Amino acid sequence: MKLKLGMSPISWSNDDLPQLGGETSLETCLEETALAGFSGTETGGKFPTGAAELSACLSAYDLSLVSGWYSGTLIHNSLEDELDRIADQLALFKACGAAVIVYGETYQTVQNKQERPLNSRPRLADFDVAGYGRRLTKLAEHCAEQGVPLTFHHHMGTAVETEDEIDQLMAHTGEAVNLLLDTGHLVFAGGDNSAVIKKYGHRINHVHTKDIRADVLASVNKDSQSFLDCVLQGVFTVPGDGHIDYDLIMKQLYDTGYEGWVIIEAEQDPAKANPLEYAKIGFQALRDAMDKTGYDLTR
């Protein structure tokens, strides 16, 4: 079985915290992504939004467009409005050959608000979960028809953060709603990566890997600290530099039959964690874990 390894630009430039790499050029990000060994990238705020320009930009560094974040609000929005909101990004991703589009539920999110503590986030149970699931399924079916499958990103600070909320979401959505497994966010939320892979391996169609610094996580106070505070404190790092067992995760993904992209998405301060150096650390850690399972690395 085969995997492709990609990198998120967030290690170079953080769109929610412009002081983290705001001065770093897109060219530096892409050049170093390729130098570290990766064959694909997700999008970010500095990327072109025209199909021809984006394709040319990526091809200059022999990189593929893998995916990118879409800020969804379907939990409190009509399907018709959401279809209008997603149309341009979906068309761009289709034209550029993206593997998936990453849906994050951002209605009332606190993930990008440094003044809002984590525990002030919305809770899935406060909404009509069944109705949300129906609308989300219809949106995912539309994305699939366009050739860009939707992948749902559970995320700290949003209405779908915990393993229990992932369970609720999966129970109320159809098979078209695939799951993005984010190893770092799940551990941060107190969840179990192994359990989620076992339950939903057949619906996982995209993987984000980041590691956790256990000492930083242990010091987090969700009543007073925001998600961005935790990022600045260094809660996340790349695979191989924290305490998550990626040998186990790769074995379990292999056992489920997962093939596709695995992305490193590790929000850090580039002044403290040189992006190229840490990208190389993460690449090697994932490559070593892949080799132990029998996965082949492909472009």
C-alpha positions as a LaTeX table, in Angstrom:
\begin{tabular}{lrrr}
\hline
Residue & $x$ (\AA) & $y$ (\AA) & $z$ (\AA) \\
\hline
Met1 & 0.00 & 0.00 & 0.00 \\
Lys2 & 1.07 & 3.55 & $-0.68$ \\
Leu3 & 1.17 & 6.89 & 1.13 \\
Lys4 & 2.08 & 10.38 & 0.04 \\
Leu5 & 3.60 & 12.87 & 2.48 \\
Gly6 & 2.68 & 16.55 & 2.43 \\
Met7 & 3.26 & 19.60 & 4.60 \\
Ser8 & 1.04 & 22.44 & 5.72 \\
Pro9 & 2.38 & 25.99 & 5.30 \\
Ile10 & 1.35 & 26.82 & 8.87 \\
Ser11 & 4.84 & 25.94 & 10.13 \\
Trp12 & 6.16 & 28.89 & 8.09 \\
Ser13 & 3.25 & 31.35 & 8.33 \\
Asn14 & 0.27 & 31.22 & 10.70 \\
Asp15 & $-2.76$ & 33.00 & 9.25 \\
Asp16 & $-4.41$ & 33.31 & 12.69 \\
Leu17 & $-1.24$ & 34.66 & 14.33 \\
Pro18 & 0.46 & 36.88 & 11.73 \\
Gln19 & 3.34 & 37.53 & 14.13 \\
Leu20 & 4.35 & 33.92 & 13.53 \\
Gly21 & 6.08 & 33.98 & 10.17 \\
Gly22 & 4.11 & 36.83 & 8.68 \\
Glu23 & 7.25 & 38.08 & 6.97 \\
Thr24 & 8.10 & 34.69 & 5.43 \\
Ser25 & 7.49 & 34.51 & 1.71 \\
Leu26 & 5.40 & 31.83 & 0.04 \\
Glu27 & 8.41 & 31.00 & $-2.11$ \\
Thr28 & 10.49 & 30.18 & 0.99 \\
Cys29 & 7.70 & 27.98 & 2.34 \\
Leu30 & 7.35 & 26.01 & $-0.89$ \\
Glu31 & 11.06 & 25.70 & $-1.52$ \\
Glu32 & 11.69 & 24.35 & 1.97 \\
Thr33 & 8.67 & 22.04 & 1.80 \\
Ala34 & 10.23 & 20.41 & $-1.25$ \\
Leu35 & 13.73 & 20.40 & 0.27 \\
Ala36 & 12.42 & 18.50 & 3.30 \\
Gly37 & 11.19 & 15.73 & 1.01 \\
Phe38 & 7.46 & 16.42 & 0.75 \\
Ser39 & 5.58 & 16.12 & $-2.52$ \\
Gly40 & 2.45 & 18.08 & $-1.63$ \\
Thr41 & 1.13 & 21.05 & 0.29 \\
Glu42 & $-2.09$ & 22.43 & 1.65 \\
Thr43 & $-3.08$ & 26.02 & 0.95 \\
Gly44 & $-2.78$ & 29.07 & 3.17 \\
Gly45 & $-3.45$ & 32.77 & 3.12 \\
Lys46 & $-0.46$ & 33.63 & 0.91 \\
Phe47 & $-1.38$ & 31.22 & $-1.89$ \\
Pro48 & $-2.80$ & 32.45 & $-5.23$ \\
Thr49 & $-6.55$ & 32.01 & $-5.60$ \\
Gly50 & $-6.61$ & 31.63 & $-9.37$ \\
Ala51 & $-6.26$ & 28.13 & $-10.80$ \\
Ala52 & $-3.60$ & 28.94 & $-13.38$ \\
Glu53 & $-1.53$ & 30.98 & $-10.94$ \\
Leu54 & $-1.78$ & 28.38 & $-8.18$ \\
Ser55 & $-0.88$ & 25.50 & $-10.48$ \\
Ala56 & 2.12 & 27.38 & $-11.86$ \\
Cys57 & 3.29 & 28.35 & $-8.38$ \\
Leu58 & 3.22 & 24.76 & $-7.14$ \\
Ser59 & 4.69 & 23.20 & $-10.28$ \\
Ala60 & 7.73 & 25.46 & $-9.93$ \\
Tyr61 & 8.61 & 23.44 & $-6.82$ \\
Asp62 & 7.28 & 20.09 & $-8.10$ \\
Leu63 & 4.53 & 20.09 & $-5.47$ \\
Ser64 & 0.93 & 18.89 & $-5.70$ \\
Leu65 & $-2.06$ & 20.67 & $-4.21$ \\
Val66 & $-3.36$ & 18.26 & $-1.59$ \\
Ser67 & $-6.11$ & 20.14 & 0.20 \\
Gly68 & $-6.93$ & 23.24 & 2.16 \\
Trp69 & $-9.16$ & 24.54 & 4.92 \\
Tyr70 & $-12.72$ & 25.68 & 4.27 \\
Ser71 & $-14.44$ & 27.64 & 7.06 \\
Gly72 & $-17.90$ & 26.10 & 7.13 \\
Thr73 & $-20.91$ & 27.44 & 9.02 \\
Leu74 & $-23.46$ & 24.80 & 8.08 \\
Ile75 & $-24.34$ & 24.11 & 11.71 \\
His76 & $-26.22$ & 27.45 & 11.63 \\
Asn77 & $-26.59$ & 28.01 & 7.89 \\
Ser78 & $-28.81$ & 26.76 & 5.12 \\
Leu79 & $-27.49$ & 24.25 & 2.62 \\
Glu80 & $-28.19$ & 26.67 & $-0.23$ \\
Asp81 & $-26.10$ & 29.44 & 1.34 \\
Glu82 & $-23.28$ & 27.04 & 2.14 \\
Leu83 & $-23.21$ & 25.76 & $-1.43$ \\
Asp84 & $-22.77$ & 29.37 & $-2.58$ \\
Arg85 & $-20.02$ & 30.01 & $-0.02$ \\
Ile86 & $-17.98$ & 26.96 & $-0.94$ \\
Ala87 & $-18.39$ & 27.23 & $-4.72$ \\
Asp88 & $-15.26$ & 29.25 & $-5.59$ \\
Gln89 & $-12.91$ & 27.23 & $-3.40$ \\
Leu90 & $-14.39$ & 23.96 & $-4.61$ \\
Ala91 & $-13.95$ & 25.04 & $-8.24$ \\
Leu92 & $-10.34$ & 26.06 & $-7.56$ \\
Phe93 & $-9.53$ & 22.76 & $-5.89$ \\
Lys94 & $-11.18$ & 20.81 & $-8.69$ \\
Ala95 & $-9.20$ & 22.69 & $-11.33$ \\
Cys96 & $-5.94$ & 22.14 & $-9.47$ \\
Gly97 & $-6.49$ & 18.47 & $-8.72$ \\
Ala98 & $-6.81$ & 18.64 & $-4.93$ \\
Ala99 & $-7.43$ & 15.30 & $-3.25$ \\
Val100 & $-9.94$ & 16.66 & $-0.70$ \\
Ile101 & $-11.42$ & 19.85 & 0.71 \\
Val102 & $-11.05$ & 20.23 & 4.47 \\
Tyr103 & $-14.30$ & 21.30 & 6.16 \\
Gly104 & $-13.93$ & 22.90 & 9.60 \\
Glu105 & $-17.08$ & 23.97 & 11.45 \\
Thr106 & $-16.37$ & 27.59 & 12.34 \\
Tyr107 & $-19.74$ & 28.88 & 13.54 \\
Gln108 & $-19.02$ & 30.56 & 16.93 \\
Thr109 & $-15.53$ & 29.04 & 16.90 \\
Val110 & $-12.93$ & 30.35 & 19.34 \\
Gln111 & $-9.97$ & 28.68 & 17.58 \\
Asn112 & $-8.82$ & 32.00 & 16.08 \\
Lys113 & $-9.73$ & 34.31 & 18.99 \\
Gln114 & $-6.88$ & 34.85 & 21.42 \\
Glu115 & $-9.16$ & 36.65 & 23.87 \\
Arg116 & $-11.50$ & 33.64 & 24.18 \\
Pro117 & $-10.58$ & 30.68 & 26.42 \\
Leu118 & $-10.94$ & 27.18 & 25.04 \\
Asn119 & $-13.81$ & 26.31 & 27.35 \\
Ser120 & $-15.95$ & 29.09 & 25.87 \\
Arg121 & $-16.24$ & 27.16 & 22.61 \\
Pro122 & $-19.60$ & 26.05 & 21.17 \\
Arg123 & $-20.78$ & 22.50 & 21.95 \\
Leu124 & $-22.26$ & 20.22 & 19.32 \\
Ala125 & $-25.02$ & 19.16 & 21.71 \\
Asp126 & $-26.32$ & 22.75 & 21.76 \\
Phe127 & $-27.39$ & 22.43 & 18.11 \\
Asp128 & $-29.76$ & 20.27 & 16.11 \\
Val129 & $-27.23$ & 17.52 & 15.41 \\
Ala130 & $-29.56$ & 15.47 & 13.22 \\
Gly131 & $-30.41$ & 18.46 & 11.03 \\
Tyr132 & $-26.76$ & 19.45 & 10.85 \\
Gly133 & $-25.85$ & 15.93 & 9.81 \\
Arg134 & $-28.39$ & 15.93 & 7.00 \\
Arg135 & $-27.16$ & 19.27 & 5.62 \\
Leu136 & $-23.52$ & 18.25 & 5.96 \\
Thr137 & $-24.20$ & 14.99 & 4.15 \\
Lys138 & $-25.82$ & 16.86 & 1.25 \\
Leu139 & $-22.85$ & 19.23 & 1.07 \\
Ala140 & $-20.41$ & 16.31 & 1.10 \\
Glu141 & $-22.34$ & 14.56 & $-1.65$ \\
His142 & $-22.12$ & 17.73 & $-3.75$ \\
Cys143 & $-18.35$ & 17.97 & $-3.18$ \\
Ala144 & $-17.93$ & 14.32 & $-4.18$ \\
Glu145 & $-19.92$ & 14.93 & $-7.37$ \\
Gln146 & $-17.46$ & 17.73 & $-8.19$ \\
Gly147 & $-14.56$ & 15.31 & $-7.76$ \\
Val148 & $-13.22$ & 16.84 & $-4.53$ \\
Pro149 & $-14.37$ & 14.74 & $-1.54$ \\
Leu150 & $-15.12$ & 16.54 & 1.71 \\
Thr151 & $-13.13$ & 15.63 & 4.81 \\
Phe152 & $-14.37$ & 16.84 & 8.21 \\
His153 & $-11.74$ & 18.32 & 10.53 \\
His154 & $-12.43$ & 17.95 & 14.26 \\
His155 & $-10.61$ & 20.90 & 15.81 \\
Met156 & $-9.91$ & 22.47 & 19.18 \\
Gly157 & $-12.13$ & 25.46 & 19.89 \\
Thr158 & $-14.95$ & 24.35 & 17.59 \\
Ala159 & $-18.26$ & 22.56 & 18.10 \\
Val160 & $-16.68$ & 19.25 & 17.12 \\
Glu161 & $-13.63$ & 18.91 & 19.33 \\
Thr162 & $-13.90$ & 15.75 & 21.44 \\
Glu163 & $-14.06$ & 12.07 & 20.59 \\
Asp164 & $-17.67$ & 11.99 & 21.80 \\
Glu165 & $-18.55$ & 14.84 & 19.42 \\
Ile166 & $-16.85$ & 12.96 & 16.58 \\
Asp167 & $-19.02$ & 9.96 & 17.48 \\
Gln168 & $-22.16$ & 12.12 & 17.36 \\
Leu169 & $-21.17$ & 13.63 & 14.02 \\
Met170 & $-20.41$ & 10.27 & 12.44 \\
Ala171 & $-23.67$ & 8.79 & 13.73 \\
His172 & $-25.73$ & 11.57 & 12.15 \\
Thr173 & $-24.01$ & 11.83 & 8.76 \\
Gly174 & $-23.94$ & 9.65 & 5.67 \\
Glu175 & $-20.94$ & 7.90 & 4.17 \\
Ala176 & $-20.14$ & 10.93 & 1.98 \\
Val177 & $-18.99$ & 12.79 & 5.12 \\
Asn178 & $-15.46$ & 11.52 & 5.50 \\
Leu179 & $-13.29$ & 12.14 & 8.54 \\
Leu180 & $-9.98$ & 13.91 & 8.74 \\
Leu181 & $-8.00$ & 12.30 & 11.54 \\
Asp182 & $-5.93$ & 14.99 & 13.26 \\
Thr183 & $-3.70$ & 13.14 & 15.70 \\
Gly184 & $-2.62$ & 16.18 & 17.70 \\
His185 & $-6.02$ & 17.81 & 18.03 \\
Leu186 & $-7.53$ & 14.52 & 19.20 \\
Val187 & $-4.94$ & 14.03 & 21.93 \\
Phe188 & $-5.30$ & 17.68 & 22.98 \\
Ala189 & $-9.05$ & 17.10 & 23.31 \\
Gly190 & $-8.50$ & 14.02 & 25.49 \\
Gly191 & $-9.38$ & 11.54 & 22.74 \\
Asp192 & $-7.82$ & 8.26 & 21.67 \\
Asn193 & $-6.38$ & 8.03 & 18.17 \\
Ser194 & $-6.39$ & 4.24 & 18.23 \\
Ala195 & $-10.08$ & 4.12 & 19.15 \\
Val196 & $-11.06$ & 6.59 & 16.43 \\
Ile197 & $-9.08$ & 4.72 & 13.76 \\
Lys198 & $-10.70$ & 1.46 & 14.86 \\
Lys199 & $-14.21$ & 2.94 & 14.75 \\
Tyr200 & $-13.96$ & 5.10 & 11.65 \\
Gly201 & $-11.04$ & 3.83 & 9.61 \\
His202 & $-13.39$ & 3.18 & 6.69 \\
Arg203 & $-14.40$ & 6.86 & 6.70 \\
Ile204 & $-10.96$ & 8.42 & 7.23 \\
Asn205 & $-9.88$ & 9.92 & 3.90 \\
His206 & $-7.25$ & 12.42 & 5.08 \\
Val207 & $-4.74$ & 12.56 & 7.93 \\
His208 & $-3.10$ & 15.48 & 9.71 \\
Thr209 & $-0.17$ & 14.66 & 11.92 \\
Lys210 & 1.23 & 16.83 & 14.64 \\
Asp211 & 2.81 & 15.84 & 17.92 \\
Ile212 & 2.12 & 17.03 & 21.44 \\
Arg213 & 4.55 & 18.30 & 24.04 \\
Ala214 & 3.16 & 16.51 & 27.07 \\
Asp215 & 4.57 & 18.96 & 29.62 \\
Val216 & 2.94 & 21.91 & 27.86 \\
Leu217 & $-0.38$ & 20.08 & 27.51 \\
Ala218 & $-0.34$ & 19.24 & 31.23 \\
Ser219 & $-0.05$ & 22.94 & 32.06 \\
Val220 & $-2.99$ & 24.08 & 29.91 \\
Asn221 & $-5.92$ & 25.74 & 31.68 \\
Lys222 & $-8.86$ & 25.71 & 29.28 \\
Asp223 & $-10.81$ & 28.12 & 31.47 \\
Ser224 & $-8.24$ & 30.88 & 31.02 \\
Gln225 & $-6.13$ & 30.01 & 27.97 \\
Ser226 & $-7.13$ & 30.31 & 24.35 \\
Phe227 & $-6.19$ & 27.87 & 21.62 \\
Leu228 & $-3.78$ & 30.44 & 20.22 \\
Asp229 & $-2.22$ & 30.91 & 23.68 \\
Cys230 & $-1.51$ & 27.17 & 23.67 \\
Val231 & 0.05 & 27.37 & 20.21 \\
Leu232 & 2.32 & 30.17 & 21.39 \\
Gln233 & 3.21 & 28.15 & 24.46 \\
Gly234 & 4.38 & 25.32 & 22.20 \\
Val235 & 1.79 & 22.61 & 22.76 \\
Phe236 & 2.24 & 21.32 & 19.19 \\
Thr237 & 5.33 & 20.07 & 17.40 \\
Val238 & 6.12 & 17.74 & 14.51 \\
Pro239 & 5.95 & 13.93 & 14.65 \\
Gly240 & 9.03 & 12.56 & 16.35 \\
Asp241 & 9.39 & 15.49 & 18.74 \\
Gly242 & 6.54 & 14.71 & 21.15 \\
His243 & 4.90 & 11.75 & 22.86 \\
Ile244 & 2.45 & 10.42 & 20.23 \\
Asp245 & 3.34 & 6.91 & 19.02 \\
Tyr246 & 3.42 & 7.21 & 15.24 \\
Asp247 & 4.61 & 3.65 & 14.75 \\
Leu248 & 1.30 & 2.52 & 16.23 \\
Ile249 & $-0.78$ & 5.04 & 14.28 \\
Met250 & 0.81 & 4.06 & 10.97 \\
Lys251 & 0.26 & 0.37 & 11.70 \\
Gln252 & $-3.39$ & 0.96 & 12.50 \\
Leu253 & $-3.92$ & 3.06 & 9.38 \\
Tyr254 & $-2.25$ & 0.33 & 7.34 \\
Asp255 & $-4.50$ & $-2.30$ & 8.91 \\
Thr256 & $-7.61$ & $-0.30$ & 7.91 \\
Gly257 & $-6.38$ & $-0.10$ & 4.32 \\
Tyr258 & $-5.78$ & 3.67 & 4.38 \\
Glu259 & $-4.00$ & 5.07 & 1.34 \\
Gly260 & $-3.60$ & 8.68 & 0.35 \\
Trp261 & $-2.03$ & 11.74 & 1.89 \\
Val262 & $-0.56$ & 12.20 & 5.35 \\
Ile263 & 0.10 & 15.86 & 6.13 \\
Ile264 & 2.29 & 17.37 & 8.82 \\
Glu265 & 0.46 & 20.37 & 10.24 \\
Ala266 & 2.32 & 21.61 & 13.29 \\
Glu267 & 1.53 & 25.13 & 14.48 \\
Gln268 & 4.70 & 26.47 & 16.05 \\
Asp269 & 6.64 & 29.71 & 16.40 \\
Pro270 & 9.10 & 29.62 & 13.48 \\
Ala271 & 11.51 & 31.80 & 15.46 \\
Lys272 & 11.77 & 29.01 & 18.05 \\
Ala273 & 11.28 & 26.00 & 15.76 \\
Asn274 & 13.03 & 26.49 & 12.43 \\
Pro275 & 10.43 & 25.31 & 9.88 \\
Leu276 & 12.87 & 23.51 & 7.57 \\
Glu277 & 14.66 & 21.72 & 10.40 \\
Tyr278 & 11.40 & 20.60 & 12.00 \\
Ala279 & 9.90 & 19.62 & 8.65 \\
Lys280 & 12.87 & 17.28 & 8.15 \\
Ile281 & 12.40 & 15.82 & 11.65 \\
Gly282 & 8.72 & 15.19 & 10.96 \\
Phe283 & 9.36 & 13.71 & 7.52 \\
Gln284 & 11.91 & 11.26 & 8.89 \\
Ala285 & 9.67 & 10.22 & 11.78 \\
Leu286 & 6.77 & 9.46 & 9.44 \\
Arg287 & 9.03 & 7.75 & 6.91 \\
Asp288 & 10.48 & 5.52 & 9.64 \\
Ala289 & 6.99 & 4.63 & 10.89 \\
Met290 & 5.84 & 3.90 & 7.34 \\
Asp291 & 8.78 & 1.59 & 6.70 \\
Lys292 & 7.92 & $-0.47$ & 9.76 \\
Thr293 & 4.40 & $-1.12$ & 8.46 \\
Gly294 & 5.15 & $-1.93$ & 4.85 \\
Tyr295 & 3.80 & 1.30 & 3.39 \\
Asp296 & 5.51 & 2.51 & 0.22 \\
Leu297 & 6.21 & 6.22 & $-0.15$ \\
Thr298 & 5.01 & 7.64 & $-3.44$ \\
Arg299 & 4.53 & 11.05 & $-5.02$ \\
\hline
\end{tabular}
